[in-house]
Amino acid sequence: MDAHSRPRPLPTLRRHLRFVCSALTVAVLGAAGPAQPARLPDWRCTHPDALFVDGVDGGPVSVGLPSGGSGGAYPGPVLRSVAVPGIGTRNVRLYLPAGYTPRHAAPLIVALHGAAGPGQAAAAAAAVAQDWGPVAEAAQAIVLAPVAGGSQGGWIPPEVDGSGPSDYDVIAAAIADAAGAYNVDRLRIHGWGYSAGGAVMHDLNLTPLNTHYQAFAGYAVVASARALCPDYIGPYCEPAAAPTRVPVAIRIGLSDSLLPYARADRAAFVAAGWSEGTDLAYAEVAGGHTYDATGLAAAWSFLCPFRRDP
């Protein structure tokens, strides 16, 4: 989050508030929990361009929800601008693979950079889009990297009651713009976030007040934790309160100061009904507060099979 975002409770009070919210949510939801995720056929990720796995009509089929968008530039790095009510015009970065064609609906990876520092958010978004390029080429996916609007290069969240405008509106506008300019499979919009961007991904997918922003078939975070989430009135960033059980992958460095919080996140997801090996992935890796190409490939390997229900 940006340095000028609203203050958070002290850690001890924060943990108490989360415990109370979790207990209340479990009491309300009961044993049913949030909805189950949906999966594509296993072959879909090894044949990203195929409609029929064997190339023959009548074989196994994978049906998406094409946006039918067209007119956007491709391939390679692309800079676009979106108009956001209450905010103005904001730039977004994209990466289009060489094999992209408007005839084929492509998955969309929304990649959120970390707190970049004053004046560095645009460069951070461009770097994230470029870093995802090799995965995009292999997966025939489109990468979308919005630019954070905070004065310190971080993300501006909604107010405590969920009202805006905020950078979450920018992210939503960027997704809508990409779907209009390119043929995006609306059932396969995936999220990824580094550090503060990972906290935004947790917030978008877990906080009930942000349900109207929820567009993701799955998401992955690296060098991040729910402890970085902004605060709201009511449950926030709590797996037990999530309106939908969105698949999530957590990757954390063994020397990252957020390691204890990531471990706590893993336990919270499991307690709320996520299952490791199905809709939850957790990995502790050598290194600190960073990400690398191996981690990006692992994130996509986890995310690729998931889709939203129509």
Secondary structure, DSSP 8 states (H G I E B T S, - for coil): --TTS-----HHHHHHHHHHHHHHHHHHHTTS-SB--EE--GGGGT-TT-SBTTSSTTS-B----B--------SEEEEEEEEETTTEEEEEEEEE-TT--TTS-EEEEEEE-----TT-HHHHHHHHHHHTHHHHHHHT-EEEEE---STTSS-----TTS-S--HHHHHHHHHHHHHHHS-EEEEEEEEEEETHHHHHHHHHHH-GGGGGG---SEEEEES--GGGS---SS--S-GGG-SB---EEEEEETT-TTHHHHHHHHHHHHHTT--BTTTEEEEEESSSS---HHHHHHHHHHHTTEE---
